[in-house]
Amino acid sequence: MALQSIKYENNCLTILDQLLLPGESKYIVVQNVEDGWQVINKMQVRGAPAIAIVGCLSLAVEIHAKKFESKQALCEVIEKQLNYLISSRPTAVNMKLAANDLISLAKQLTFDGSIGVTDMKARFITVIEKMLEDDIADNKAIGEFGAQSILSKQPENTMVRILTHCNTGSLATAGYGTALGVIRSLYSKNKLERVYCTETRPYNQGARLTAFELVHDKIPATLIVDSMVASAMKNKKISAVVVGADRVALNGDTANKIGTYQIAILAKHHNIPFYVAAPFTSIDSNMKNGNGIVIEERPETEMTFIGDYRIAAQGITCWNPAFDVTPSSLITGIITERGVFEPSRLADVKM
Ligand SMILES: CSC[C@H]1O[C@H](OP(=O)(O)O)[C@H](O)[C@@H]1O
């Protein structure tokens, strides 16, 4: 049974509390936008696509339970709550893009004289619900395009070894995953020899989540500490690096989990192709390059503690940026649901 970070049925939303994985699988109920904001901000659910989907579904469950006197009243709540959800985490663009689209839809429905407030609410909720299936379809396409592109650069009938960072699988999306989707597609083609996944300090998305998904799917994988990447590239014949994205700028500069930038530099040094796997819901067409991307800084306790156990000296100053920006010059290709693009070609693709 595939791992599910998000469960939504009959207007009821629960999310798998990823702070407890891999030790405990516990779903928590999200009943409204405030619950949605909290589970995203605390990283109980995380991953750019999952953040947008959970944020928007939290709005769907909230408005489903309420009666609205008018379409204008409903539209005002929608706009206010979506703008609030955007503030839950600043770097991933998916929540902002979804909010922009849904606010435009709400305004369009408000001025559509052919429907009343009940129909407007139903149509609005249906559009949000469709995000789940759309994301999975995007990820399956990303997986296929990515696998084809990576294999096209390998000698016929060889198996590949992929290095990945952070978690980009079913626990970061509605299912299948982006970079992990490429890995799943390679595995399904019997072309994947091994995955090397980094632990990804300090939240340990790799050790706790990616390793969990790979073991669950019985995909051959080796966990490495973040500082082992250079040695792995030198000694383990890595065929390609595939990572996810939180925000891709129009020139291909990519914000992704902290540590991605240095992996890209190491890949360049070792002449290893470096791919970003991201749906168009993670591409910010309003951002010319990566210079303007806001990098979230997280609480230092995420660095100085593991659970309740202190691992760093009391009183030490910490810096805990959750992301970094990889320049497009270090990126071989951006794998999307519409194909694989050289970073310099991204701006030509219709958003
Ligand atoms: C397909 S998930 C994209 C992206 O999100 C993760 O960040 P976080 O765990 O902080 O939400 C990571 O950067 C993934 O690559």
PDBQT file of the ligand as one rigid body, heavy atoms in Angstrom, charges set to zero:
ROOT
HETATM    1  C1  LIG A 401       8.679  17.744  -3.815  1.00  0.00    +0.000 C 
HETATM    2  S1  LIG A 401       9.107  18.455  -2.284  1.00  0.00    +0.000 SA
HETATM    3  C2  LIG A 401      10.094  19.764  -2.726  1.00  0.00    +0.000 C 
HETATM    4  C3  LIG A 401      11.045  20.221  -1.614  1.00  0.00    +0.000 C 
HETATM    5  O1  LIG A 401      10.409  20.486  -0.351  1.00  0.00    +0.000 OA
HETATM    6  C4  LIG A 401      11.318  20.102   0.714  1.00  0.00    +0.000 C 
HETATM    7  O2  LIG A 401      11.468  21.103   1.701  1.00  0.00    +0.000 OA
HETATM    8  P1  LIG A 401      10.749  20.924   3.152  1.00  0.00    +0.000 P 
HETATM    9  O3  LIG A 401      10.988  19.512   3.589  1.00  0.00    +0.000 OA
HETATM   10  O4  LIG A 401      11.445  21.951   4.028  1.00  0.00    +0.000 OA
HETATM   11  O5  LIG A 401       9.295  21.269   2.915  1.00  0.00    +0.000 OA
HETATM   12  C5  LIG A 401      12.634  19.899   0.010  1.00  0.00    +0.000 C 
HETATM   13  O6  LIG A 401      13.297  21.117  -0.246  1.00  0.00    +0.000 OA
HETATM   14  C6  LIG A 401      12.133  19.248  -1.264  1.00  0.00    +0.000 C 
HETATM   15  O7  LIG A 401      13.123  19.131  -2.236  1.00  0.00    +0.000 OA
ENDROOT
TORSDOF 0
